[in-house]
Amino acid sequence: MEFGLTETQQMIQSQIRDYVLENVVGENLDWDDVDFPHDVYDDLIDMGVLGLHLPEEAGGEGFEPVTAGLVYEELGRGDVGLTMLALSENLATKIVWEHGDGHHREVAERVCAGEEHICFALTEPDQGSDARNLDTTAEPTDDGFVLSGEKTAITGATLADWGLILARETGGADDIRGYLIDLDSDGIDIQPYAGLGCEVSGWGQIFIDDVEIPAEARISEENAFKMAMRTFDKSRAWIALYALGAAQQSLDETATYLTDREAMGNPLASYQGPQFEHAEWQTRVDAARLKAYQTLWKAGEGEPHTKDAAMTKWYAPEVAVDTVRSCLVLHGHYGYSDDFGIGKRLQDVLGQQIADGAPHVQKLIVARETFGREYLSYDR
Ligand SMILES: Cc1cc2nc3c(=O)[nH]c(=O)nc-3n(C[C@H](O)[C@H](O)[C@H](O)COP(=O)(O)OP(=O)(O)OC[C@H]3O[C@@H](n4cnc5c(N)ncnc54)[C@H](O)[C@@H]3O)c2cc1C
């Protein structure tokens, strides 16, 4: 069993960490999709964060899942919303590159280079966890399709040039397909979706009103829901890791605070209450991190990892949320103020319990893999 990082992995980890600690932590309190940190995002793109999963021929880094996980974890120390945006762009381009052809691949390459941006649109107002039953339709015409429907809670929607939109193809197909749509097309209306956190991620709704698209917009005849699910098995561990990155940064800041701050004549770090609380959350963060990396290692080795991904997705963001909350309280009134940004981190990290698969559904997957499909309480 090998837990060490290679020299290259250590170098990548410290490059991202150093950048994030200097340019993101403490700088991000007012970031949103209007006051967007283009300079920081561009720097990160120059470091390769929008090409983590694309091959070198596409301009990407071609990282295996564990190394990509190290990058997401370090980015999460800085800003969870910005990391979520990068992950969603990466998931979309990976699907587009792997399943698309010439035009689609060119779009993926431009996103990888930071010239254009993309979002991944699956969720609808009436279908989230049950995304397989989506209502958006793509009706075949003589020279393409007409798309109609509504997508909601989409990361990057207000910032993106392109949308990878999943819709049910009508006509003979009756199957879910992925369509690469220029978001400036007639009939597309994008509205911001106000949320509790992650304001910088450009969270939004996409209203699709009889949008005529050419036949080439469809990226493949393969079922796009299955494509997405294959990607989710890794992305769930990446989300876990950037949530844990935020938790680790909070624990590091709290250790410093507890040694600096005195109460009743002694540093807070000398009292057993704060010591034990910090120790317990550090233990849980370390345990959750190991599960996330084990999931990614299995993915890289080509081993089954669906159950591991579901375990890490329900567990790690929950640990991260509870860790950040504990760190906030350990900072006293400063924690509750905007001075340290822990409240913002808590709001950002909370969304990660839901994004890419809410907790109960992850436990259903674990149960399905443990007991078998015949024990599912719904018809599937
Ligand atoms: C920050 C954030 C970013 C997101 N970004 C994107 C994006 O870029 N693209 C995209 O397509 N979507 C995105 N989403 C949407 C996300 O994927 C969905 O919110 C998620 O899949 C859950 O669906 P839902 O919100 O409709 O919850 P629901 O499906 O309505 O579930 C509500 C609650 O019920 C539980 N539940 C659901 N089904 C069952 C069941 N059978 N048994 C027991 N419990 C159940 C869930 O665990 C959850 O707690 C994002 C969401 C968030 C919060």
The ligand as an SDF file (V2000), in Angstrom:
LIG
                    3D

 53 58  0  0  0  0  0  0  0  0999 V2000
  -24.2820   24.3020   -5.6700 C   0  0  0  0  0  0  0  0  0  0  0  0
  -24.9740   23.4760   -6.7090 C   0  0  0  0  0  0  0  0  0  0  0  0
  -24.4760   23.4130   -8.0060 C   0  0  0  0  0  0  0  0  0  0  0  0
  -25.1460   22.6500   -8.9770 C   0  0  0  0  0  0  0  0  0  0  0  0
  -24.6620   22.6390  -10.2680 N   0  0  0  0  0  0  0  0  0  0  0  0
  -25.3330   21.9140  -11.2180 C   0  0  0  0  0  0  0  0  0  0  0  0
  -24.8850   21.9050  -12.5860 C   0  0  0  0  0  0  0  0  0  0  0  0
  -23.8800   22.5340  -12.9370 O   0  0  0  0  0  0  0  0  0  0  0  0
  -25.6000   21.1980  -13.4860 N   0  0  0  0  0  0  0  0  0  0  0  0
  -26.7070   20.4760  -13.1580 C   0  0  0  0  0  0  0  0  0  0  0  0
  -27.2960   19.8560  -14.0300 O   0  0  0  0  0  0  0  0  0  0  0  0
  -27.1670   20.4790  -11.8710 N   0  0  0  0  0  0  0  0  0  0  0  0
  -26.5120   21.1740  -10.9000 C   0  0  0  0  0  0  0  0  0  0  0  0
  -26.9560   21.1920   -9.6100 N   0  0  0  0  0  0  0  0  0  0  0  0
  -28.1720   20.4560   -9.2760 C   0  0  0  0  0  0  0  0  0  0  0  0
  -27.8860   19.1780   -8.4860 C   0  0  0  0  0  0  0  0  0  0  0  0
  -27.2790   18.1970   -9.2800 O   0  0  0  0  0  0  0  0  0  0  0  0
  -29.2190   18.7120   -7.8830 C   0  0  0  0  0  0  0  0  0  0  0  0
  -29.5940   19.7130   -6.9530 O   0  0  0  0  0  0  0  0  0  0  0  0
  -29.1060   17.3670   -7.1980 C   0  0  0  0  0  0  0  0  0  0  0  0
  -28.9400   16.3430   -8.1510 O   0  0  0  0  0  0  0  0  0  0  0  0
  -30.3400   17.0580   -6.3410 C   0  0  0  0  0  0  0  0  0  0  0  0
  -31.5240   17.2550   -7.0300 O   0  0  0  0  0  0  0  0  0  0  0  0
  -32.6580   18.1980   -6.4200 P   0  0  0  0  0  0  0  0  0  0  0  0
  -32.0090   19.4420   -5.9730 O   0  0  0  0  0  0  0  0  0  0  0  0
  -33.7570   18.3140   -7.4080 O   0  0  0  0  0  0  0  0  0  0  0  0
  -33.1550   17.4470   -5.1310 O   0  0  0  0  0  0  0  0  0  0  0  0
  -34.3340   16.3440   -5.0440 P   0  0  0  0  0  0  0  0  0  0  0  0
  -34.0930   15.2890   -6.0450 O   0  0  0  0  0  0  0  0  0  0  0  0
  -35.6410   17.0230   -5.0510 O   0  0  0  0  0  0  0  0  0  0  0  0
  -34.0390   15.7800   -3.5800 O   0  0  0  0  0  0  0  0  0  0  0  0
  -34.4120   16.4990   -2.4090 C   0  0  0  0  0  0  0  0  0  0  0  0
  -33.9360   15.7070   -1.1920 C   0  0  0  0  0  0  0  0  0  0  0  0
  -34.5470   14.4140   -1.2180 O   0  0  0  0  0  0  0  0  0  0  0  0
  -33.5660   13.3910   -1.1880 C   0  0  0  0  0  0  0  0  0  0  0  0
  -34.0090   12.3280   -2.0910 N   0  0  0  0  0  0  0  0  0  0  0  0
  -34.1990   12.4030   -3.4460 C   0  0  0  0  0  0  0  0  0  0  0  0
  -34.6190   11.2080   -3.9290 N   0  0  0  0  0  0  0  0  0  0  0  0
  -34.6900   10.3600   -2.8740 C   0  0  0  0  0  0  0  0  0  0  0  0
  -35.0570    8.9810   -2.7310 C   0  0  0  0  0  0  0  0  0  0  0  0
  -35.4280    8.2160   -3.7800 N   0  0  0  0  0  0  0  0  0  0  0  0
  -35.0140    8.4330   -1.4830 N   0  0  0  0  0  0  0  0  0  0  0  0
  -34.6360    9.1630   -0.4100 C   0  0  0  0  0  0  0  0  0  0  0  0
  -34.2770   10.4690   -0.4800 N   0  0  0  0  0  0  0  0  0  0  0  0
  -34.3000   11.0710   -1.7010 C   0  0  0  0  0  0  0  0  0  0  0  0
  -32.2500   14.0330   -1.6720 C   0  0  0  0  0  0  0  0  0  0  0  0
  -31.1250   13.4100   -1.0720 O   0  0  0  0  0  0  0  0  0  0  0  0
  -32.4270   15.4780   -1.2000 C   0  0  0  0  0  0  0  0  0  0  0  0
  -31.9340   15.6390    0.1060 O   0  0  0  0  0  0  0  0  0  0  0  0
  -26.3110   21.9380   -8.6300 C   0  0  0  0  0  0  0  0  0  0  0  0
  -26.8020   21.9990   -7.3160 C   0  0  0  0  0  0  0  0  0  0  0  0
  -26.1420   22.7540   -6.3690 C   0  0  0  0  0  0  0  0  0  0  0  0
  -26.7070   22.8160   -4.9720 C   0  0  0  0  0  0  0  0  0  0  0  0
  1  2  1  0
  2  3  1  0
  2 52  2  0
  3  4  2  0
  4  5  1  0
  4 50  1  0
  5  6  2  0
  6  7  1  0
  6 13  1  0
  7  8  2  0
  7  9  1  0
  9 10  1  0
 10 11  2  0
 10 12  1  0
 12 13  2  0
 13 14  1  0
 14 15  1  0
 14 50  1  0
 15 16  1  0
 16 17  1  0
 16 18  1  0
 18 19  1  0
 18 20  1  0
 20 21  1  0
 20 22  1  0
 22 23  1  0
 23 24  1  0
 24 25  2  0
 24 26  1  0
 24 27  1  0
 27 28  1  0
 28 29  2  0
 28 30  1  0
 28 31  1  0
 31 32  1  0
 32 33  1  0
 33 34  1  0
 33 48  1  0
 34 35  1  0
 35 36  1  0
 35 46  1  0
 36 37  1  0
 36 45  1  0
 37 38  2  0
 38 39  1  0
 39 40  1  0
 39 45  2  0
 40 41  1  0
 40 42  2  0
 42 43  1  0
 43 44  2  0
 44 45  1  0
 46 47  1  0
 46 48  1  0
 48 49  1  0
 50 51  2  0
 51 52  1  0
 52 53  1  0
M  END
$$$$
